[in-house]
Amino acid sequence: MRQIKIQHWIILFFLPLLTWSGCNVEEIDRGNGTPLPAGVTRLVATVRQGVQTRAVGDRLNDATINEKRVDRLAFFVHTEAEGMQVYEPAKSGETYEDFPNKVRLEAVDPADPAKGYTATVDLTAGAGYEADVIAVANLPEDYDYSQIVSWQGVLDSVTVGTFTPSMPLCTGNGGAGKDYAFVMYGSTIVALHKEKEEVFNLSLERLTARIDITNEAYVAGMETDDTKNGFMLTSVRILHARPQSYIVPQMDYVSPDVLTVSDWMAPADSIRLYKVESADKATDVTAGTPDKKATATCQRVWHSLYTYENHETEHAPTSLEIKGKFRGKEITRQIPFVVTDIDGITKKPVPIVRNHRYLVQISPAQGETDITYKVTVGEWNAVDTVNVQPNQDQPPVKSGYSGTGATKVFGDPAAPDSLLFAAAANGTISFKAACPFDIKVSVDYASDADKASGEWLSITKISDATITKAGAGIERTFTIGVAKNDALDAGLVNRGYILIANAGNWSAIDTITVFQGANIAYGKTRFAAVTMGAVNGIDVVWAPVNVGATEIATNVIKDADLQNDDEKRSNDRQCGYYFQWGRKVPFTYGGETTDLAPSGTTLSMYAEATKPDYTYADKFIMDNNAWFSDYSSFGKNWPRENDPCPAGWRVPTKDELQIIYDQKPLTLTDGVWTSATTPAFVLPAAGDRVYNTGKSEARGTTAVYWSSTFESGKAFRLNTDPVLASRDLAPGYSVRCVKE
C-alpha cells in the first residue's frame, strides 16, 4: 500500500494583472488607441461618454479566511496500467486505522488557512507508475462519488453547481458546519513507488469568480434623499450567470450547457461605506457615527458577489445590474462583460474565468451628466494558486517542420512529436511555433546518461517574432542543432527533448522527443528497439528485452548449472517477469514460495479477478485451464487495461509472433536465441511457471512467449521447439512487447 501526502501552502503576495482569452492586448489597443501597461488587459463599459482606460488602484490581496478555506479534499488518481481510483474525504470521527484509504485533511492552523494544510491518504494501487492526480476540495459532505465512473468523465464532463438556493457562497450554514466553502480544483503528476510515502506540494484554484464593486461616484456625506450630485448604489444583481461549472478546466473554456440565471443579488448589508486614505488603508465606516459615516469616500460591495465561469459567445454575456440614485433620481444600469471589436462597433462577450476577481469601478462621467463604469480583472489570491487564464492555457502550435539528418519522423510530418537521428552524423531540426503569448524553447535530456557524452542538442537560431493572422498570436521559427555522437554504444539510445512553452505559462508546453541511435528507445530505458518483419505492410518494432528485464540477454545459465546467487540474479536481469495470460501482475522466477494463491482456489470471473482489491490480485492462481472462471466465453484478446507493457507498447499478436516463428527459433547459444536476419533481436530462454503448481522450470533451456491473440478459450504462444499454437491460460510465460 502506498501513502501519498500532499502539502498545500498558501502564499500572500501581490498578483499581476494578466490577459484574458478572447480579448488580447493587440485587439484592445487597436480598438481604443490607448496603449495599456505591459501584461494588462482591461474591460471598459461607459454610458454615453465613450471609452475610458486608466488603472484602478485597488489592491488585490484581500481574500477572506472563508474564501481561502479548505474543509475536505478528494483525490482522483489515474495510472495507465490500473485506471482510476477514487479516494473520498474522511468524515468526522473516521480514523486512519479504520479508513486508511480516505483523505485526511489537517490545517496547520484551523483559524488561519494561509498557514496551509496537509492531506494524507493510503493508495491501494499504482506503485511503479506515474500517476495523474486530481484534487477536488469542498464538495458537500454527502457528495456521491460513485457517480464518477471514469477518468475521462472527470476530465471532460463532471460538473458541480450551487449547493445553496442562490449564488455560490463561502460561509458556514447557520451552525450546520462549513458546508459552503468554495469548490476548488488542482492537479499534478506523481511517480508512485511501492511502500514509499510520496510528499509534494499541490496548488488549488476555485471554480468560482468573484465580482467586487467600488463606487467612486459616491460623494462624502450622501444620504438617500440628498445625493449631493453623486451616485448612491442601492442594489446589485448578477445577470446571465452560469449555475454550474466543470470541475476540470475545459479545452477552449466551454461552459456547461445549462441555462443561465439572473436572480443572484448582493445582500443589502453588503453595500458598505469606506474611507479610503491610501492604497494600503481603507476603513469601513458603515456602522459608525454620523460624523464617521460623513468621512466615507466611496461605497464597496466586496466579498459578496460570486459566480461560476461563463464562456458563452453566442448568447447574452454575464452582466451586472446596478440600481441607485444619481443626482436625486432612481437609475438602473447594466454592465455587460463585453469588449469592443477592432471595428469599434461590434461587442464581443468576454469570459468569466474561474479563480479571478473582477473589480468594477463606478465613476462620474465627464460633465457629471451620468456615471461611467470600468472593469479590471486579475487573479484572486486566496490560495497558493497557479492560475491559468484561457489563452495562457494554450501550448504553442507547431508547424512547418524541416530538417537534415533525421532517419525517421513520427507523427505529423509538418509537426512531429518524435524524431530519430543516427549517432554517426550531425543534423538539424527547424519548425515554426505560434502562440497568443510569446514562445520559449529550451532543450533537456531524459537523464544524465542521455547526455553523458556531451550536450548534443542546441538552439542555433531563433527568428524575429511575427504577428499571425488577425493578430491572434506570435510566431517564431526555431532551428535546433543535433550533434553526432561517435561514442554511443550501438545497443543504446540517447533521448532528448525540445520543450516548446507558452511564455505566459510554462506549464502549457509541447514537446518534441529526439532519439539518437539505431532506433527509438524502448519504454523509459535507453535500450534501442529493434525493427524486424512486417504485418499487413507495416513494420513491427520490437522491445529489445522482456518485460521486467534490465539487461539485453547474452548468457542465460541453466538452473542445474547455477553456481551462486550472482548468476541467478544475472538470469533475473536478462529474463524479466512471467505473466498469466490477460494479467499485468508480474511474477518472478523462483517466487512460488510466497506468491501462490491457495491450491484449489475457487475461480472468479475475469472482471472481478482483475480488480485491485481482488483477494488474490497479486498471487499466481493455479489451475489446469485458466486462472479465471469465464475463460470459455471470454471471446476477446488480451485487454489493453491489463497489458503489462509500458505506455506506447503492447503484447504482440499471433501474426507478429509468426515473424519469429518463421525464422525457426530452435538453436540456443548460451541460453539465448539470436535472429539470423536481425542479430540485434535476441530471446532469452527464460523458462516458465507451471500452470497447476506455479513451479519455475526450464530457464536456460526453453523460451515461451505469450501473444495477445485469444481463440476458443485459449491463447497463442510461441516457444523455441519451435511451436506457435494455442495454450491454456494458466501458465506463467514471458512477454516481449511491440510498439503500438
Residue pairs with C-beta under 8 A, 6 or more apart in sequence:
1 100
1 122
1 123
1 124
1 195
2 122
2 123
2 126
2 127
2 192
2 193
2 194
2 195
2 196
2 197
2 198
3 120
3 121
3 122
3 123
3 196
3 197
3 198
4 75
4 77
4 120
4 121
4 122
4 123
4 133
4 190
4 192
4 197
4 198
5 118
5 119
5 120
5 197
5 198
5 199
5 200
6 73
6 118
6 119
6 120
6 135
6 200
6 201
6 202
7 116
7 117
7 118
7 119
7 199
7 200
7 201
7 202
8 70
8 116
8 117
8 118
8 119
8 186
8 201
8 202
8 203
8 204
8 383
8 384
9 116
9 201
9 384
10 68
10 113
10 114
10 115
10 116
10 382
10 383
10 384
11 384
12 61
12 114
12 381
13 61
13 381
14 59
14 60
14 61
15 60
15 61
15 378
15 379
15 381
16 39
16 378
16 379
17 37
17 39
17 40
17 41
17 42
17 376
17 377
17 378
18 39
18 41
18 377
18 378
18 379
18 387
18 389
18 392
18 504
19 25
19 39
19 40
19 41
19 389
19 391
19 392
19 436
19 437
19 504
20 41
20 43
20 350
20 351
20 353
20 377
20 389
20 390
20 391
21 253
21 351
21 353
21 389
21 390
21 391
21 436
22 313
22 339
22 348
22 349
22 350
22 351
22 390
22 391
23 41
23 43
23 339
23 348
23 350
24 41
24 391
24 436
24 471
24 472
25 36
25 40
25 41
26 467
26 471
27 339
27 341
27 342
27 471
28 36
28 41
28 42
28 339
29 35
29 36
30 342
30 471
31 51
31 339
31 340
31 341
31 342
31 344
32 44
32 51
32 53
32 340
34 51
34 53
36 42
36 53
37 55
40 55
41 377
42 53
42 374
42 375
42 376
42 377
43 337
43 338
43 339
43 350
43 375
43 376
43 377
44 51
44 52
44 53
44 373
44 374
44 375
45 335
45 336
45 338
45 373
45 374
45 375
46 52
46 365
46 372
46 373
47 333
47 365
47 370
47 371
47 372
47 373
48 365
48 369
48 370
49 365
49 366
49 369
49 370
49 372
51 340
52 363
52 372
52 374
54 374
55 376
56 214
56 359
56 361
56 374
56 376
57 279
58 212
58 214
58 279
58 359
58 361
59 279
59 280
60 357
60 359
60 378
60 379
60 380
60 381
61 381
62 302
63 380
63 381
63 382
64 170
64 303
64 382
65 111
65 112
65 113
66 170
66 171
66 172
66 181
67 170
67 182
67 206
67 210
67 303
67 380
67 382
68 113
68 114
68 382
68 383
69 113
69 138
69 170
69 178
69 181
69 182
70 105
70 107
70 113
70 117
70 137
70 138
70 181
70 184
70 204
70 383
71 105
71 137
71 138
71 178
71 181
72 89
72 103
72 105
72 137
72 138
72 139
72 141
73 89
73 103
73 105
73 117
73 119
73 135
73 136
73 137
74 86
74 87
74 88
74 89
74 103
74 135
74 136
74 137
74 139
74 143
74 145
75 86
75 87
75 103
75 119
75 121
75 133
75 134
75 135
76 84
76 85
76 86
76 87
76 133
76 134
76 136
76 148
76 151
76 154
77 84
77 85
77 86
77 87
77 123
77 125
77 126
77 131
77 132
77 133
77 134
78 84
78 85
78 131
78 132
78 133
78 134
78 151
79 125
79 126
79 129
79 130
79 131
79 132
79 192
80 129
80 647
81 126
81 129
81 584
81 641
81 644
82 125
82 126
82 129
82 612
82 641
83 151
83 641
84 150
84 151
84 154
85 123
85 124
85 125
85 126
85 612
86 145
86 148
87 101
87 102
87 103
87 121
87 123
88 102
88 103
88 145
89 102
89 103
89 105
89 139
89 141
90 99
90 102
90 103
90 104
90 105
91 102
91 141
94 102
96 104
96 120
100 121
100 122
101 121
101 122
101 123
101 124
102 121
103 119
103 120
103 121
104 119
104 120
104 121
105 117
105 118
105 119
106 117
106 118
106 119
106 120
107 113
107 115
107 116
107 117
108 115
108 116
108 117
108 118
109 115
113 383
119 135
119 202
123 192
124 612
124 613
125 612
126 192
127 192
127 193
127 194
127 195
128 192
128 193
128 194
129 191
129 192
130 189
130 190
130 191
130 192
131 189
131 190
131 191
131 192
132 151
132 187
132 189
133 187
133 188
133 189
133 190
133 202
134 154
134 185
134 186
134 187
134 247
134 248
135 184
135 185
135 186
135 187
135 202
135 204
136 183
136 184
136 185
136 247
137 181
137 182
137 183
137 184
137 185
137 186
137 204
138 181
138 182
138 183
138 184
139 160
139 183
140 163
140 179
141 177
141 179
148 154
148 158
154 247
154 248
155 248
156 246
156 248
156 250
157 246
158 246
158 247
158 248
159 244
159 245
159 246
159 247
159 256
159 258
160 183
160 207
160 244
160 245
160 247
161 243
161 244
161 245
161 258
161 308
162 168
162 243
162 244
163 179
163 180
164 180
166 263
166 264
166 265
167 238
167 241
167 264
167 305
167 306
167 307
168 180
168 182
168 183
168 207
168 208
168 306
168 307
168 308
169 180
169 306
170 180
170 181
170 182
170 306
171 180
172 178
172 179
172 180
173 179
173 180
182 206
182 207
182 208
182 306
183 206
183 207
183 208
183 245
183 247
184 204
184 205
184 206
184 207
184 383
185 204
185 205
185 207
185 247
185 248
185 249
186 202
186 203
186 204
186 205
187 248
188 200
188 202
190 198
190 200
191 198
192 198
201 384
203 383
203 384
203 385
203 386
204 383
204 384
204 385
205 354
205 355
205 383
205 385
205 386
205 387
206 354
206 355
206 380
206 382
206 383
207 245
207 246
207 247
207 308
207 309
207 354
207 355
208 245
208 306
208 307
208 308
208 354
208 355
209 306
209 307
209 308
209 309
209 352
209 353
209 354
209 355
209 356
209 357
209 358
209 380
210 303
210 305
210 306
210 356
210 357
210 358
210 380
211 238
211 305
211 306
211 307
211 320
211 357
211 358
211 360
212 300
212 301
212 302
212 303
212 305
212 357
212 358
212 359
212 360
213 233
213 236
213 299
213 300
213 301
213 302
213 305
213 320
213 322
213 359
213 360
213 361
213 362
214 298
214 299
214 300
214 302
214 359
214 360
214 361
214 362
215 231
215 232
215 233
215 298
215 299
215 300
215 324
215 362
216 297
216 298
216 361
216 362
216 363
216 364
217 230
217 231
217 326
217 362
217 363
217 364
217 371
218 230
218 231
218 232
218 233
218 296
218 297
218 298
218 299
219 227
219 228
219 229
219 230
220 294
220 295
220 296
220 297
221 228
221 294
222 228
222 230
222 232
223 232
224 232
224 234
224 325
225 328
226 328
227 325
227 326
227 327
227 328
229 327
229 368
230 326
230 327
230 364
231 324
231 325
231 326
231 327
231 331
231 362
231 364
231 371
232 299
232 324
232 325
232 326
233 271
233 299
233 301
233 322
233 323
233 324
233 362
234 271
234 323
234 324
234 325
235 265
235 266
235 268
235 271
235 322
235 323
235 324
236 265
236 266
236 271
236 301
236 305
236 320
236 321
236 322
236 323
237 262
237 263
237 264
237 265
237 266
237 320
237 321
238 262
238 264
238 265
238 305
238 307
238 318
238 319
238 320
238 321
239 260
239 262
239 316
239 318
239 319
239 320
239 321
239 334
240 260
240 261
240 262
240 310
240 312
240 315
240 316
240 317
240 318
240 319
241 260
241 261
241 262
241 264
241 307
241 308
241 310
241 318
242 255
242 256
242 258
242 260
242 261
242 307
242 308
242 309
242 310
242 312
242 318
242 352
243 258
243 259
243 260
243 261
243 308
244 256
244 258
244 308
245 255
245 256
245 308
245 309
245 354
246 256
249 354
249 388
249 393
252 311
252 390
253 309
253 311
253 351
253 353
253 390
253 393
254 311
255 308
255 309
255 310
255 311
255 312
260 310
260 312
260 315
260 316
260 318
264 305
264 307
266 301
266 304
266 305
267 304
270 301
270 302
270 303
270 304
271 299
271 300
271 301
272 284
272 286
272 299
272 300
272 301
272 302
273 284
273 285
273 286
273 293
273 296
273 298
273 299
274 282
274 283
274 284
274 285
274 296
274 297
274 298
274 299
274 300
275 282
275 283
275 285
275 295
275 296
275 297
276 282
276 297
276 298
277 283
282 300
285 292
285 293
285 295
285 296
286 293
307 318
307 352
308 352
308 354
309 351
309 352
309 353
309 354
310 317
310 318
310 351
310 352
311 351
311 352
311 390
312 349
313 348
313 349
316 336
316 349
317 336
317 337
317 338
317 349
317 350
318 336
318 337
318 349
318 352
319 334
319 335
319 336
319 337
320 334
320 335
320 360
321 332
321 333
321 334
321 335
322 332
322 333
322 334
322 335
322 362
323 330
323 331
323 332
324 330
324 331
325 331
326 370
326 371
327 368
331 371
333 371
333 373
335 360
335 373
335 375
336 347
336 349
337 349
337 350
337 352
337 358
337 375
338 347
338 348
338 349
338 350
339 347
339 348
339 350
340 346
340 347
340 348
341 347
341 348
351 390
352 358
353 377
353 389
353 390
355 379
355 380
355 385
355 387
356 377
356 378
356 379
356 380
356 387
356 389
357 377
357 378
357 379
357 380
358 375
358 376
358 377
359 375
359 376
359 377
359 378
360 373
360 374
360 375
361 373
361 374
361 375
361 376
362 371
362 372
362 373
363 371
363 372
363 373
363 374
364 371
364 372
365 371
365 372
366 372
379 385
379 387
386 507
388 505
388 507
388 508
389 505
391 436
391 437
391 504
392 436
392 437
392 502
392 504
392 505
392 508
393 502
393 505
393 508
394 435
394 436
394 502
394 508
395 435
395 500
395 501
395 502
395 508
395 509
395 510
396 433
396 434
396 435
396 439
396 500
396 501
396 502
396 510
397 415
397 433
397 434
397 435
397 510
398 414
398 415
398 431
398 432
398 433
398 500
398 510
398 512
399 414
399 415
399 431
399 432
399 433
399 434
400 414
400 430
400 431
400 432
400 477
401 409
401 413
401 414
401 415
401 416
401 429
401 430
401 431
402 430
402 431
403 419
403 427
403 428
403 429
403 430
404 427
404 428
405 421
405 422
405 425
405 426
405 427
405 428
405 482
406 419
406 420
406 421
406 427
406 429
407 420
407 421
407 422
408 419
408 420
408 520
409 416
409 418
409 419
409 420
410 416
410 417
410 418
410 419
410 420
410 520
411 417
411 418
415 431
416 512
417 511
417 512
417 513
418 512
418 513
418 514
418 515
418 520
419 429
419 512
419 513
419 514
419 515
420 515
420 516
420 517
420 519
420 520
421 427
421 482
421 514
421 515
421 516
422 516
422 517
422 518
423 484
423 485
423 486
423 488
423 494
423 516
423 517
423 518
424 484
424 486
425 484
426 481
426 482
426 483
426 484
427 481
427 482
428 460
428 479
428 480
428 481
428 482
429 479
429 480
429 482
429 498
429 512
429 514
430 477
430 478
430 479
430 480
431 477
431 478
431 512
432 475
432 476
432 477
432 478
433 439
433 441
433 475
433 476
433 478
433 500
433 510
434 468
434 473
434 474
434 475
435 473
435 474
435 502
435 503
436 472
436 473
436 474
436 502
436 504
437 473
437 474
437 502
437 503
437 504
437 505
438 465
438 474
438 476
438 503
438 504
439 474
439 476
439 478
439 500
439 501
439 502
439 503
440 500
440 501
440 502
440 503
440 506
441 459
441 462
441 478
441 480
441 498
441 499
441 500
441 501
442 459
442 498
442 499
442 501
443 455
443 457
443 458
443 459
443 480
443 496
443 497
443 498
443 499
444 496
444 497
444 499
445 451
445 457
445 494
445 495
445 496
445 497
446 495
446 496
446 497
446 524
447 495
447 526
449 526
450 494
450 495
450 496
450 526
451 494
451 496
453 485
453 487
453 488
453 494
454 483
454 485
455 483
456 482
456 483
456 484
456 485
456 494
456 496
456 516
457 480
457 481
457 482
457 483
457 496
457 498
457 514
458 480
458 481
458 483
459 478
459 479
459 480
459 481
460 479
460 480
460 481
461 477
461 478
461 479
462 476
462 477
462 478
462 479
463 476
463 477
463 478
464 476
465 474
465 475
465 476
466 474
466 475
466 476
467 473
467 474
467 475
468 474
468 475
478 500
480 498
480 514
482 514
482 516
485 494
485 516
488 494
488 516
488 517
490 517
490 518
490 528
491 518
491 527
491 528
491 544
491 552
491 680
492 517
492 526
492 527
492 528
493 515
493 516
493 517
493 518
493 519
493 520
493 521
493 526
493 527
493 528
493 529
494 515
494 516
494 517
494 526
495 513
495 514
495 515
495 516
495 521
495 526
496 513
496 514
496 516
497 511
497 512
497 513
497 514
498 511
498 512
498 514
499 509
499 510
499 511
500 509
500 510
500 511
500 512
501 508
501 509
501 510
502 508
502 509
515 521
517 528
518 528
518 680
519 528
519 529
519 530
519 531
519 541
520 528
520 529
520 541
520 739
521 527
521 528
521 529
522 528
522 529
522 543
522 544
522 545
522 646
522 649
522 737
523 543
523 645
523 646
523 647
523 648
523 649
523 737
524 646
525 545
525 550
527 543
527 544
527 545
527 552
528 544
528 680
529 541
529 542
529 543
529 544
529 739
530 541
530 542
530 543
530 544
530 678
530 680
530 681
531 539
531 540
531 541
531 542
531 678
532 540
532 542
532 659
532 675
532 677
532 678
532 681
533 539
533 540
533 656
533 659
534 540
534 659
535 653
535 655
535 656
535 659
540 652
540 656
540 659
540 738
540 739
541 738
541 739
542 652
542 681
542 736
542 737
542 738
542 739
543 645
543 649
543 736
543 737
543 738
544 552
544 680
544 681
544 682
545 551
545 552
545 553
545 574
545 576
546 575
546 576
546 577
546 684
546 686
546 734
546 735
546 736
547 576
547 577
547 579
547 586
547 644
547 645
547 734
547 735
547 736
547 737
548 576
548 577
548 586
549 573
549 574
549 575
549 576
549 684
550 573
551 570
551 573
551 574
552 574
552 682
553 574
553 575
553 671
553 672
553 682
553 683
553 684
554 574
554 670
554 672
554 682
555 570
555 574
555 670
555 671
555 672
556 571
556 574
556 575
556 670
556 671
556 672
556 684
556 685
556 686
556 699
556 700
557 567
557 570
557 571
557 671
557 700
558 671
558 699
558 700
558 701
559 687
559 697
559 698
559 699
559 700
561 700
562 568
562 571
568 590
571 589
571 699
571 700
572 588
572 589
574 684
574 686
575 589
575 684
575 686
575 687
575 699
575 734
576 686
576 734
576 735
577 586
577 587
577 588
577 644
577 734
577 735
578 586
578 587
578 588
578 589
578 686
578 688
578 689
578 732
578 733
578 734
579 585
579 586
579 587
579 644
579 706
579 732
579 733
579 734
579 735
580 587
580 620
580 621
580 627
580 729
580 730
580 731
580 732
581 626
581 638
581 706
581 710
581 715
581 729
581 731
581 733
582 606
582 610
582 628
582 634
582 638
582 639
582 642
582 710
582 715
582 729
583 610
583 627
583 642
583 644
584 642
584 643
584 644
585 617
585 618
585 644
586 644
587 595
587 620
587 689
587 732
588 595
589 686
589 687
589 689
589 696
589 699
590 696
591 620
591 696
592 620
592 689
592 693
592 694
592 695
592 696
595 618
595 619
595 620
595 694
596 619
596 620
596 622
596 694
597 616
597 619
597 620
597 621
597 622
599 622
601 616
601 621
601 622
603 609
603 621
603 623
603 626
603 627
603 628
603 629
604 614
604 628
604 629
605 628
605 629
605 630
606 628
606 629
606 630
606 631
606 634
608 614
609 616
609 617
609 621
609 627
609 628
610 639
610 642
611 617
620 627
620 689
620 694
620 732
621 627
621 628
621 730
622 691
622 692
622 693
622 694
622 730
623 691
623 692
623 730
624 691
624 692
624 728
624 730
625 631
625 713
625 728
625 729
625 730
626 713
626 728
626 729
626 730
627 729
627 730
628 634
628 729
631 713
631 729
632 713
634 710
634 713
635 710
636 710
637 653
637 708
637 709
637 710
638 651
638 706
638 708
638 710
638 715
640 650
643 650
643 651
643 708
644 651
644 735
645 651
645 735
645 737
646 737
648 739
648 740
649 737
649 738
649 739
649 740
650 708
650 737
650 738
650 740
651 706
651 707
651 708
651 735
651 737
651 738
652 705
652 707
652 708
652 736
652 737
652 738
653 707
653 708
653 709
654 707
654 709
654 716
654 724
655 709
656 707
656 738
657 705
657 707
657 716
657 717
657 718
657 724
658 724
660 675
660 683
660 705
660 718
661 718
661 722
661 724
663 675
663 676
663 677
664 722
665 673
665 675
665 683
665 703
665 718
665 720
665 722
666 673
666 720
666 721
666 722
667 673
668 685
668 701
668 703
668 720
671 684
671 685
671 699
671 700
671 701
672 682
672 683
672 684
672 685
673 682
673 683
673 685
673 703
673 720
674 681
674 682
675 681
675 682
683 703
683 705
683 720
683 736
684 703
684 734
685 698
685 699
685 700
685 701
685 702
685 703
685 720
686 699
686 703
686 704
686 734
687 696
687 697
687 698
687 699
687 700
687 701
687 702
687 703
687 704
688 696
688 697
688 698
688 702
688 704
688 731
688 732
688 733
688 734
689 695
689 696
689 697
689 731
689 732
689 733
690 696
690 697
690 731
690 732
691 728
691 730
691 731
692 730
694 732
702 719
702 720
702 721
703 719
703 720
703 734
704 717
704 718
704 719
704 720
704 731
704 733
704 734
705 717
705 718
705 719
705 733
705 734
705 735
705 736
706 715
706 717
706 733
706 734
706 735
707 715
707 716
707 717
707 718
708 715
709 715
709 716
711 726
712 726
713 729
714 726
714 727
714 728
714 729
715 726
715 727
715 729
716 724
716 725
716 726
716 727
717 724
717 725
717 726
717 727
717 733
718 724
